[in-house]
Each structure stands twice: as structure tokens, then as C-alpha cells.
């Protein structure tokens, strides 16, 4: 498969960057090809603009969005790596989703509100989180994220297989962080083709 990884972190030495690297290395260990989209390094503009609105209406996709959609077209699996911010996505990831996965290209609610216009793909979200898993589970945060992202947003992406991997305790000890990086590697090394 060709595996596209979307990274959202401004620091190339961040834990999130290390997670993206390990995920890609795991995928490569199976013989998959990989491609990294480093949103900050590439200077992606996450702001939804009138150019986007007009592009949706006219069918003329802004050039920066067309480039992202072309990357997606090559991918059989997509991994997202971003730190959990305020129980959601950081602005860069959210803006990338808003602008790139546009109506008429990714989905069409008029024809079938639950159907993606994209080919089936495997999707994995690798999300470093400072909070402990038991805290998130007890307060319902984990199930809320699964509902919003796995049952909701990423269903429109055509992800026939989709998984949320919360890397809880990412601000913890070196041993804890190593275990989380090993988990990211395994996520890449066990990627399955979409159903």
C-alpha cells in the first residue's frame, strides 16, 4: 500500500514528529511506500476562505488544495498524527480537514448523507495525549472523540477501516514515551488494507 501520514506539530523534534516517523517506519517494514505531509514545514494555510467557497461553487479547486487531494488520491491508507488539544484537533489539522475534504469531492450529503465519494482506505489517528487513559475514559472523553472522529468525520473520508489510537501519558517518563513510540511503530507494521 501507499501510506500517507499527515503531521501537525510546529517542532520537528516533538514527540508527535517521532510518532509520525515510527508509524512510517512500521509501514515500511511491511514493504509499504510512505509519504509525509508536514503541515507546518510546508506552510499549509488552514484558513477557510472565500477562494474555498467560490471553488466549491464553481468546481475550480484552489491549487494548494488540489495538491493535497492529489496526494490523497495516491494513498491506500492515511495516518494522522497530532497532539490532543482541548479535547480536539489543533487548528492546523482542523483547517486541513475543512479545506481539503470538501463537499462534492469527499462527500455529497444530497445523494447519501453517510457515503463518502472517496475510494475505501484505511485510516489511523495517532494522537499523543498528556491525560491518563483512565481519566479520559471515566469522564467520557474517549467515547466522545470516537463518536466525533471515528463514527463521524472520518466516515466521510471513505475509511473502511478506521482506528483511534490515543497515546496517553505522552508527557510521562522516558520508558512510557518509548512504549508509546513502539505502539506507533506497531500501528504501521500491522496496517491492513481497506475492506
Buried (B, 14 or more C-beta within 10 A) or exposed (E): BBBBBBBBBEEEEBBBBBBBBBBBBBBBEEEBBBBBBBBBEEEBBBEEEEBBEEBBEEEEBBEBBBBBBEBBEEBBBBBBBBBBBEEBBBEBBBBBBEBBBBEEBBBBEEEEEEEBBBEBBBBBBBBBBEBEBEEBEEEEBBEEBBEBBBEEBBBBBBBBBBBBBBBBBBEEEEEBBEEBBEBBBBBBBEBEEBE
